[in-house]
Amino acid sequence: MSQDAGGETRSEGDLRNTGMSLRHDREWDYELDRIVDAVEERGAETVGLQFPEGLKRRGPAVADDLRELTEDVTFLLSGQPCYGACDLDTYLMRRTDVFVHFGHSPMKESDKIIYVPLFSNVDPFPMMEESLAELPDPEPESGDGERPAVGLVTTAQHMNLFPDMVDWLEERGFDVRTRRGDDRLTHEGQVLGCNYASADIDADHVLYVGGGKFHPLGLAMEHPEKKVTIADPVNNVVTVADTEQFMKQRYASVHKAMDAETWGVVFCTKIGQGRWETAQEIVAENENAYLITMDEVTPDRLRNFGFDAFVNTGCPRITTDDGPQFHKPMLTPGEYEIAVGNEPLESLEFDTFHGTW
Amino acid sequence: MSQDAGGETRSEGDLRNTGMSLRHDREWDYELDRIVDAVEERGAETVGLQFPEGLKRRGPAVADDLRELTEDVTFLLSGQPCYGACDLDTYLMRRTDVFVHFGHSPMKESDKIIYVPLFSNVDPFPMMEESLAELPDPEPESGDGERPAVGLVTTAQHMNLFPDMVDWLEERGFDVRTRRGDDRLTHEGQVLGCNYASADIDADHVLYVGGGKFHPLGLAMEHPEKKVTIADPVNNVVTVADTEQFMKQRYASVHKAMDAETWGVVFCTKIGQGRWETAQEIVAENENAYLITMDEVTPDRLRNFGFDAFVNTGCPRITTDDGPQFHKPMLTPGEYEIAVGNEPLESLEFDTFHGTW
């Protein structure tokens, strides 16, 4: 559930308004030349194409263009749901000569995979201009001359303009703090739905530039001490991330799960979403906990098991955003430790995902 | 979608009343000794357990029993949907030392897989007695002394009583015709949701003994010239299969699809549901047809693609039973040939699946 290009999230509530499902005709650069080069170099007979949900509709046209540029190649569109670079269609990857993953930056480079990031052509600066009202004043009347520190983050779609955004803020008197996160993040300043290590910077304010609230809400949950301002050039709106509703839901789920006698512990089989040791440790220490393996973690699939509560060691966003849709409490690994009494309630924090695979 | 033990089908209409979702406490023999022997022989550290949908709820108790009989073994429950022996959780199979598949008879034997069939303990004979009213009279007043021919079929759950059923009918004066189907079927007289080769017998009447209408409706669609009587000992009812509603739906879908300009051709990646050549041939001959690969073929997944119609080369029952739930016409490969004008409308027949993998 990370930086989808045009990807729709399946959540109710705030996150539906991510602007990711906008249908206005953005044009993307599918980097067909790079794909055709790889086909020719490898003498490929089969090519797999994987798009995030919101861009699957573009798949046939991209396949058409590629057919015209190649000969005797069979193109296969992945029909598996896709929510991030953590979510490669490994079946298709193994069975095609060239495999192209669109819309996400690489989580892990591989000769087998061509990543096409799909940079947005939307202009971020008008909304950044508007966001200044939420940032500290660079030239206060009673100023000490120090420039105010502001963190800057964005998603894969806007990475190509990140240096310009930094310059733009610096020119307006800010001390812009940025960093690259851990291995899971390709670029400096990049955030994923499950990883905000790029916002581990010394600044009380963070400006998020990008479409929707999915990423900045995660960022604000991970860094509750920071004010997170959203400059959204896709929906043309500036807001401040408010996590109150989500935090209430988390506490409610933890409280409900405190009565659970039996636990289903979900190990996600998606290539970049597996935390085997975490899952294994829970089961080793709790005789009423049982391991369940699956790729898509959905309410339907878990309803068939008669457990009182679940722990999801896969994508944290399934838990925080889709959690209320499950028939039983669904917790993150950290929340589970609270529910069974191993940790105090005050230790509740956002679940993040580190490393690759 | 084949012989689920207790599996619920997801279809609307007649097929919901399959009796497969009954919650009365049937007891099954999980053959724990056979599993424990395999664990010990192989020194297994991990064991995967896969149940059909309706029996997933029993998984934790089976895991508990196995934990008591073994030491230092981690048991993993498959959370993937499962509708048949065609639908093995290959991820779990590859990553566990012993893999147990419950509720279906083997489609293909393998050292890696322990199949536990789960025979029903329900008594079929009272309903068979009642079904005699629908079968030809063995002793008509104007008889020629010849015994009337009746085919007999059942599902994996009742295979253990199949010889007794044959005897029972023979004793009542019938010439019972049975056969084993092709490689896809383990036992003589066994049917799957996608394969009725065991009913290719010289008899105008076929008696189906088993729960629900899922299998006998498929059988009646595959053999429209035969009268198919259903002796259902799970729901305690005798009926005659009536395919009219389904056939109307099939013709309606084919007619709607005749206007389609673009086609999505689904290749199913489940181990026993792939028809690669069929899918590949369609795409090779129609430049407006595009290959899509996926495991679960669902309306949600196909909605993201902008095609006018779909061809499903995977499980035929998704097409015939769930077809109306898709937003665009969903056809079998044979129906596709009619819709694009390669074959006459009269050639419409039930789609079946042969061989293993």
Boltz contact constraints between the chains, C-beta under 6 A:
constraints:
  - contact:
      token1: [A, 53]
      token2: [B, 304]
      max_distance: 6.0
  - contact:
      token1: [A, 56]
      token2: [B, 304]
      max_distance: 6.0
  - contact:
      token1: [A, 56]
      token2: [B, 305]
      max_distance: 6.0
  - contact:
      token1: [A, 57]
      token2: [B, 306]
      max_distance: 6.0
  - contact:
      token1: [A, 60]
      token2: [B, 290]
      max_distance: 6.0
  - contact:
      token1: [A, 63]
      token2: [B, 290]
      max_distance: 6.0
  - contact:
      token1: [A, 76]
      token2: [B, 291]
      max_distance: 6.0
  - contact:
      token1: [A, 76]
      token2: [B, 293]
      max_distance: 6.0
  - contact:
      token1: [A, 77]
      token2: [B, 292]
      max_distance: 6.0
  - contact:
      token1: [A, 78]
      token2: [B, 293]
      max_distance: 6.0
  - contact:
      token1: [A, 79]
      token2: [B, 292]
      max_distance: 6.0
  - contact:
      token1: [A, 79]
      token2: [B, 293]
      max_distance: 6.0
  - contact:
      token1: [A, 79]
      token2: [B, 294]
      max_distance: 6.0
  - contact:
      token1: [A, 79]
      token2: [B, 301]
      max_distance: 6.0
  - contact:
      token1: [A, 80]
      token2: [B, 294]
      max_distance: 6.0
  - contact:
      token1: [A, 91]
      token2: [B, 269]
      max_distance: 6.0
  - contact:
      token1: [A, 92]
      token2: [B, 293]
      max_distance: 6.0
  - contact:
      token1: [A, 269]
      token2: [B, 91]
      max_distance: 6.0
  - contact:
      token1: [A, 290]
      token2: [B, 60]
      max_distance: 6.0
  - contact:
      token1: [A, 290]
      token2: [B, 63]
      max_distance: 6.0
  - contact:
      token1: [A, 291]
      token2: [B, 76]
      max_distance: 6.0
  - contact:
      token1: [A, 292]
      token2: [B, 77]
      max_distance: 6.0
  - contact:
      token1: [A, 292]
      token2: [B, 79]
      max_distance: 6.0
  - contact:
      token1: [A, 293]
      token2: [B, 76]
      max_distance: 6.0
  - contact:
      token1: [A, 293]
      token2: [B, 78]
      max_distance: 6.0
  - contact:
      token1: [A, 293]
      token2: [B, 79]
      max_distance: 6.0
  - contact:
      token1: [A, 293]
      token2: [B, 92]
      max_distance: 6.0
  - contact:
      token1: [A, 294]
      token2: [B, 79]
      max_distance: 6.0
  - contact:
      token1: [A, 294]
      token2: [B, 80]
      max_distance: 6.0
  - contact:
      token1: [A, 301]
      token2: [B, 79]
      max_distance: 6.0
  - contact:
      token1: [A, 304]
      token2: [B, 53]
      max_distance: 6.0
  - contact:
      token1: [A, 304]
      token2: [B, 56]
      max_distance: 6.0
  - contact:
      token1: [A, 305]
      token2: [B, 56]
      max_distance: 6.0
  - contact:
      token1: [A, 306]
      token2: [B, 57]
      max_distance: 6.0
